[in-house]
Amino acid sequence: MCKITFAQDTSTVIYQQYLKDKARFEHFEKEHRGYVEGANHRLAFLHWGNPEDKVFIWLPGSLLSAYDFEPFAESLVSMGYYVLSVDHYGHGLTEIPARDLDFYDFADDLSMLLKKLSIEKVVVGGFSRGGYLATAFYERYPDKVDGLILEEGGSVAFKSLFEEMDREYLDEFLQNVEPPHEIKEYLFEQYASEFEAYKNIYEINGGGGNSQSFGFFKKTGDRWVIYYGLNEYMNMEDSVHYAQVLNYPETVSRYASSMMRIEPLKAYKNLKVPMLIIDATKEPDAFDSKWGNEKLKQMHPNLIDHQEFDCDNHNIHYGCPERFLESVKEFLGKLE
């Protein structure tokens, strides 16, 4: 379905804001955007700082883009880090792969990115789905990792998070998987122009401009898309498909089942580098991972720092960005 909601009026306030935000976006992109052909797929990423410095890589969560780490990047640059934030499959400006690639394929792509940038070692951080991608990368390439930061993902087996939920909360969670109709209409359709996509994001933001919105817009054929096809790609478009991933991962794609196949206790059995686990605990806690995090910490008490934050029930770097940044900087400082 192609979403066409209005005639393009170049005299409107929204269109003028679109032009301003587009110009701001393009200026930023010229300085910070990079692309690389990975081992399996082309990746888009943002970068800040001096490539000769130590390297920190951030892997955003579901439905986020590389701009997710923009508020924190310069602070890490001031510490002497070259910072990269990577759009993983189907997110930001990285296209959905034509082939069924999984998290380990992404790890191979990330390794190729490092090779082409002449980077030997990195500190890898990730939020939610990005945390599981970080774990897959460590499992595949442990010798390329100097440290790990896992925010609400990658430290506990995904299925176990749902086993901790009581039946009522699990049912409520699954019922809320499918986004409201108006959100689906704005984000998961196709548009005849980039401006139409921008206008709908503008309305979701309450009438405010945002140049970073362009970091989600991709042209497919003669249409523009934001998240079109992404929920289906993750097999998480509704409660039935989400439950299929949880209970019958062998029946879904390799990519969708990756969340179930990552086993942190196995991946980190022989952990050799420091790890910071950032755990959201605000009630109602979206994913109660405390027990699993403590179990992992007990395996490597001298390497793992498990910190709990009650400012949010999942996205800590959004709920309390100052505390998040302070924790990250403290961890990185200890690596020196």
C-alpha positions in Angstrom: 0.0 0.0 0.0 1.3 3.5 -0.8 0.4 6.1 1.8 -0.5 9.4 0.1 -2.1 11.7 2.6 -2.0 15.2 1.1 -0.9 17.3 -1.9 2.6 18.7 -1.5 2.3 22.4 -0.8 5.7 24.1 -0.9 4.4 27.2 0.8 3.4 25.6 4.1 5.2 26.1 7.4 5.8 22.3 7.5 7.5 22.3 4.1 9.7 25.2 5.1 10.7 23.3 8.2 11.3 20.2 6.0 13.8 22.2 3.9 15.6 23.5 7.0 15.8 20.1 8.6 16.9 18.5 5.3 19.7 21.0 4.9 20.8 20.5 8.5 20.7 16.7 8.0 22.8 16.8 4.8 25.4 19.0 6.4 25.8 16.6 9.3 25.8 13.6 7.1 28.7 14.9 5.0 30.9 15.0 8.0 29.7 12.0 9.9 28.1 9.4 7.5 30.0 6.3 6.2 29.0 3.2 4.3 30.9 0.0 3.8 30.4 -3.2 1.9 30.4 -5.9 4.6 31.0 -9.6 4.1 27.3 -10.1 3.5 25.6 -6.7 3.3 26.2 -3.0 3.0 26.2 -1.2 6.3 25.5 2.5 7.0 27.1 4.1 10.1 27.9 7.4 11.7 31.3 8.3 13.0 32.9 11.0 15.3 36.4 11.9 16.2 39.9 10.8 15.1 40.2 7.3 13.5 43.7 7.0 15.1 42.2 7.0 18.6 40.7 4.1 20.6 37.5 2.9 19.1 34.0 2.6 20.6 31.1 1.1 18.6 27.4 1.5 19.5 24.7 -0.9 18.2 21.2 0.6 18.6 18.0 -1.3 19.6 15.0 -2.2 17.5 13.4 0.6 15.4 16.3 3.0 16.3 19.1 4.3 14.1 22.7 5.3 14.3 21.6 8.7 15.5 20.6 7.0 18.8 24.1 7.6 20.1 24.6 11.2 18.7 23.8 12.9 22.1 26.8 11.0 23.7 29.3 10.7 20.9 31.3 14.0 21.5 31.7 13.3 25.2 33.5 10.0 24.3 35.5 11.8 21.6 36.8 14.2 24.3 38.0 11.1 26.2 40.1 10.1 23.2 37.7 7.7 21.5 36.8 7.4 17.8 33.0 6.6 18.0 31.0 4.7 15.5 27.2 4.0 15.7 26.0 1.4 13.2 22.6 1.0 11.5 22.0 -2.8 11.6 19.9 -4.7 9.2 16.7 -2.8 8.2 17.4 0.0 10.5 18.3 3.6 9.8 19.9 3.8 6.4 20.9 0.1 6.2 18.5 -1.7 3.9 16.7 -5.0 4.8 19.0 -7.7 3.3 17.6 -9.6 0.3 19.0 -12.8 1.8 18.1 -14.3 5.2 21.1 -13.1 7.3 21.3 -13.6 11.1 23.1 -11.8 13.9 26.3 -13.8 13.3 26.3 -12.6 9.7 26.0 -9.1 11.0 29.0 -9.8 13.2 30.9 -10.8 10.0 29.8 -7.6 8.4 30.9 -5.6 11.4 34.3 -7.3 11.4 34.7 -6.4 7.7 33.8 -2.8 8.6 36.6 -2.8 11.1 39.1 -4.3 8.6 38.3 -1.7 6.0 38.8 1.1 8.5 42.1 -0.5 9.7 40.7 -1.0 13.2 42.0 -3.9 15.3 40.3 -3.6 18.7 37.1 -2.0 19.9 34.9 -1.5 22.9 31.4 -2.6 21.8 28.2 -1.3 23.4 24.6 -2.1 22.5 21.0 -1.4 23.6 18.3 -4.1 23.7 18.5 -5.9 20.3 21.9 -4.1 19.8 23.1 -5.8 23.0 22.4 -9.2 21.5 24.3 -8.1 18.3 27.2 -7.1 20.5 27.1 -10.6 22.2 27.1 -12.3 18.8 30.1 -10.2 17.8 32.1 -11.1 20.9 31.2 -14.7 20.5 32.5 -14.6 16.9 35.4 -12.2 17.3 36.5 -12.1 21.0 40.1 -11.1 20.1 38.7 -7.9 18.5 37.0 -6.7 21.7 38.5 -4.7 24.5 35.4 -4.2 26.5 31.6 -4.6 26.4 28.6 -2.4 27.5 25.3 -4.1 27.4 22.2 -2.0 28.1 19.1 -4.1 28.6 20.1 -6.8 26.1 22.7 -9.4 25.3 23.5 -10.5 28.9 20.5 -12.8 29.5 18.9 -15.4 27.2 16.0 -13.7 25.5 13.5 -16.5 26.2 14.3 -16.5 29.9 13.1 -12.8 30.1 9.6 -14.1 29.3 9.8 -17.0 31.6 10.2 -14.5 34.4 6.8 -12.8 33.6 3.6 -13.9 35.2 0.8 -15.0 32.9 -1.1 -11.7 33.2 1.9 -9.6 32.4 2.9 -11.8 29.5 -0.5 -11.6 27.9 -0.5 -7.8 28.3 3.0 -7.6 26.8 2.0 -9.6 23.8 -1.2 -7.6 23.3 0.9 -4.4 23.1 3.4 -5.8 20.6 1.4 -4.5 17.6 1.7 -0.7 17.4 -1.5 1.3 17.4 -3.2 1.8 14.1 -2.3 5.4 13.8 1.4 4.7 14.4 1.4 1.8 11.9 -0.2 4.2 9.4 2.5 6.8 9.9 5.6 4.6 10.2 5.0 1.3 8.3 3.6 2.5 5.0 5.1 3.6 1.7 5.2 7.2 0.6 5.3 8.9 -2.8 7.8 11.5 -1.6 10.3 12.1 1.1 8.3 15.1 2.2 5.2 13.0 2.9 7.3 10.7 5.2 8.7 13.8 6.9 5.3 15.3 7.5 4.0 12.2 9.3 7.0 12.1 11.6 6.5 15.9 12.1 3.0 15.2 13.3 4.0 12.3 15.6 6.5 14.7 17.2 3.7 17.1 17.9 4.5 19.6 15.2 8.2 19.8 15.9 11.0 19.6 13.3 13.8 17.0 13.6 16.6 16.7 11.2 17.5 13.2 12.5 14.2 11.9 11.1 16.0 11.7 7.7 18.2 9.1 9.1 15.3 6.7 8.8 14.1 7.6 5.3 15.0 5.1 2.5 14.0 5.2 -1.1 12.8 1.8 -2.4 12.1 1.9 -6.1 9.9 5.0 -6.6 8.6 5.1 -3.0 10.0 6.3 0.3 9.8 4.2 3.4 10.5 4.5 7.1 9.9 1.1 8.8 8.0 -0.5 5.9 8.5 -4.3 6.1 10.7 -4.1 9.2 8.3 -5.7 11.7 7.7 -8.5 9.3 11.4 -8.9 8.8 11.8 -9.3 12.6 8.7 -11.5 12.8 7.3 -9.2 15.5 4.4 -7.5 13.7 1.8 -8.8 16.2 1.3 -11.0 19.2 1.0 -14.2 17.1 4.3 -13.7 15.3 6.1 -12.6 18.4 4.9 -15.7 20.2 6.1 -17.8 17.3 9.6 -16.4 17.7 9.5 -17.3 21.4 8.0 -20.7 21.2 8.8 -22.0 17.7 12.0 -20.3 16.6 12.8 -23.2 14.2 9.8 -22.1 12.1 10.9 -18.5 11.5 13.7 -16.9 9.6 17.4 -17.2 10.7 17.3 -13.4 11.4 14.2 -13.6 13.6 15.4 -16.6 15.5 18.7 -15.0 16.2 17.2 -13.5 19.4 16.5 -17.0 20.6 19.8 -18.5 19.5 22.1 -16.1 21.4 23.1 -17.8 24.6 25.0 -15.2 26.8 26.1 -17.7 29.4 27.7 -19.8 26.7 29.1 -16.8 24.8 30.7 -15.4 27.9 31.8 -18.6 29.5 35.4 -17.6 28.8 35.0 -13.9 29.1 38.4 -12.1 29.0 37.5 -8.4 28.9 35.6 -6.1 31.3 31.9 -5.8 30.9 29.4 -3.2 32.1 25.7 -4.4 32.4 23.2 -1.6 32.6 19.9 -2.9 33.9 16.6 -1.0 34.0 14.5 -1.7 37.0 11.7 0.9 37.0 8.3 -0.7 37.6 6.7 -2.2 35.6 10.1 -3.5 34.5 9.8 -4.3 30.8 12.2 -7.2 31.1 13.2 -8.5 34.5 16.8 -9.6 33.9 18.2 -9.1 37.4 18.5 -12.8 38.2 20.1 -13.6 34.9 22.5 -10.7 35.1 23.6 -11.7 38.6 24.2 -15.3 37.4 26.5 -14.0 34.7 28.3 -11.7 37.1 28.9 -14.6 39.5 30.8 -16.3 36.6 33.2 -13.4 36.3 33.0 -11.2 39.4 36.2 -9.4 38.7 35.3 -8.5 35.1 31.6 -7.7 35.3 30.0 -4.5 36.7 26.2 -4.9 37.0 24.5 -1.5 37.6 20.8 -1.0 38.1 18.9 2.2 37.1 15.4 3.0 38.3 14.8 5.9 35.9 13.2 3.8 33.1 11.8 0.3 32.6 13.9 -0.3 29.5 15.6 2.6 27.6 18.0 4.0 30.2 20.0 6.2 27.9 16.7 7.9 27.0 15.2 7.9 30.5 18.3 9.3 32.3 20.9 10.3 29.7 23.2 12.1 32.2 23.5 9.0 34.5 23.9 6.7 31.5 26.8 8.8 30.1 28.5 9.1 33.5 28.4 5.3 33.9 29.8 4.7 30.4 32.6 7.2 30.9 33.5 5.8 34.2 33.7 2.3 32.7 35.8 3.5 29.8 38.1 5.4 32.1 38.9 2.2 34.0 39.9 0.5 30.7 42.8 2.9 30.3 
